[in-house]
Amino acid sequence: MKETLPDAGATTDDPAAPPRVGVGPWEGPWPDGEHWDSELLAAGDTRNVVDRYRYWTHEAIVAELDVRRHQFHVAIENWQHDLNIGSVVRTANAFLAKEVHIIGRRRWNRRGAMVTDRYQHVRHHPDVADFVAWADAEGLAVIGIDNFPDSVPLETYELPERCVLVFGQEGPGLTPEVHEAAEATLSIAQFGSTRSINASAAAAIAMHGWVRRHAFGQQV
């Protein structure tokens, strides 16, 4: 199999031609198994997936991910069409979050997700009350991520294994309703002059904090 293919019409001796990431048609006898996609085997697979899932059907990939998903969820408030949501979904897929929850407006910009929303479960809640009721019913600790006077450092807080990490949208941050409902609000240590960091960057840091504590059995 060839891991990098040139774009259609480009020649391999053209250094300016952008690479087309993926694999070409399957070489040799086709493998057996229901998880293989016959169209991808015939035409090649250029999807944004890790190599182990090359040529798999979409349904087979999601089913395999569902078996291994971690016990944390991610939620982000979306009252003004936050453009960070796509990046949050992409990172949640990378860290194998159980689900991503959109609180507020249902529509969000999927461009930043880089098609990872096809493999990541995304649930919508019309308001904070609906979201909190769902979290309570699931027995999940609501953990807010924001710089409040009562926030404690993410770096030293013992994140529970079953939790939902909640992020406010860029600018206003978490709403008072989420702040009040949260078991704790955590801040991310900053050492420069800026008052805050990008919401999608904060989400990535917090998710990685959960992974360090639970996915590898480390206490940090």
N, C-alpha and C positions, 0 to 999 in steps of 0.2 A: 504494500500500500504506500502511496505517496502522500506525505503529510501536508505539503504546501503546493497548491496549484496556481499557476498564473491566471490572471483575469482573462476572460474571453477576448480574443483578438490581440492579446499581448504576447510577446515573444520572450523566451527564457533569457535572452541576452540583453534585454532592456532593463537596466538597473532602475529606471524611473517608474516601472510598472509596479503598482501596489500588489502585494501578495494576496492570493485568495486562500484563506485559511480553511483547512479541511482535508478530506481524503477523496480520492477518485473512486471509480467503480471497483467493486470487489474483484480481486484477482484470484483465479482458481475456482475450485468447486465451492458452491454456496454452502454456508454453515446451516445446520439444522437447529430448529428452535422457534417457538412462536413469537419470541421477542424481536426477531429480525424483521426489518422492513424491506420488502422485495424491491420497492421503487428506489430506495436509497442504495441498496446493494448494486442495482443496475446503473444508477446515475452518479453515485457519489454522495457524500454527506458533508455539507459545509455549515452545519448548524453550530451555534455557540454552546457546545457541550464538551465535557472532558472526553478523552480518548476512549475510556471504558464504555461509553454509551454510543460510540460511533455505529451507525447502521441500525440502532435500536428504534422501534416504534416509539412515538411520543407517549402512548399509554403505558408501555413497558417501563420507560424511564420513570414516569411519575409513580407507578406502583412500587418500583424498587426504592425510590426515595422515601416513600411513605413508610416503609418498613424501618428506616433508619433515622427518621426526623428527630431532632432534639426536642426537649421539653420546654423550650422558651418560645414565646410569641413576641411579635413586634407590632406596635400600633403607632399610627401617626395621625394627628389631627389635620383636617383638610377643609378649612373654612373659606380659604381664598385661592383654591387651586394651587397648592404648593408644588413647585416644580421639582422638589427634592424626592418626591415619592418614588419615582422610577428608580432612582439610585438606591433608595432604601430597600426596595423590592429585590433589586439585583444582589445587594449585599446579604439580604436575608436568605436568598437562594444559596449563595456561596457558603454561608454558615449553617445551612440546613435548618432554618427556623420552622417551627410547626406550622404557623400561619402568619400572615401579615393582615392587619386590621386597619381599615380606613374609616376614620371617624369624621362625620360631616358630609361633605359633598361626595357623591358617588364617583363622579368623573375625575380622572387624574391623567396626567401626561405620561404615557407608557414608553416614550422614546428612551428615557434614561434606563429603563429596565432591560434593554437589549434582548428582548424576547424571553427573558427569564421568568416573566409572569406566567408563561405557559406551563412551567414546572413548579411554580410556587402557589400554594393555596392562598387566596386573597378573599377576605370577608369584609362586608360593609356594615357599618353601624350608623344609623341616621343621626344619633346624638350621643352625648357622653353617658346619659342615664342608661341607654340600651347597652352600651359597651360595658359599663360597670356591672350591670345585671348579668351579662354573659360571663364576665370574669368571675363573679361571685359563684355563679352556678357551676363553673368549671373548677372552682377551688384554686384559682390562680392569684398570686400576689401581684397587685398593680404597682409597678415601680416606675416613677416618673424620672425623666432625665432633663434637668434644667438647672439654671443657676439661681436658686432661691436663697433667702437668708437662712432658711432651715435645712438646706440641702447638706448632705454628708458626702464625703469623697467616694466616688465610684471605686477608686483604687484600693480602698481599705474595707469597703462594705462587703459582707458575705451575701452575695446574690443567691436567692433561693433557686433551687433547680427548676421548680414549676413556677414560672412567672411570666408576666407580659411587660415588656419594656415600652414605655410610652414617650413619644416625642411630639413637641409642639411644632407648628409650622415656622418657617423662617421668619424672623422678625418678632412677632408677639410671643412666641414660645408657648408653653403649656397654659391652657385656660385655668382659671381658678377652680372650675368644677373637677378637672382631673387632679389638680394639686390637692384638693381636699379629699378626694377618693383614694389617693395613692397611699400605700403602706409606708413608702419612703420616697423621697426625691433625692436624686444623686447628682452631684456636679462632677465635671471632668476637670482635672487639674490643668491650669493654663499658666504660662510663665512669661508671656509677652504683654503687649500693650492692648490687644484687642479685648473687647468685653465678652465675645462669644465666638464659637466656631460654627461652620456650616452644619445644618441639621443632618445632612446625610453623612458627614464625617463623624458627627457625634454618635449617630446610630451605629456606624461601623465600629467605633471604639467600644461602645457598650456591648455590642454583640460579641466582640472578641473577648471582652472581659468575662462574659458568661462562658464562652468556649474554654478559656484558660482554666476556669474553676471547675468545670463539670465534664467537658469532653475528654480531658486528659487526666482527670482525677487529681489535679493540682490544687493546693491551697495557697493562694498568693495574697 
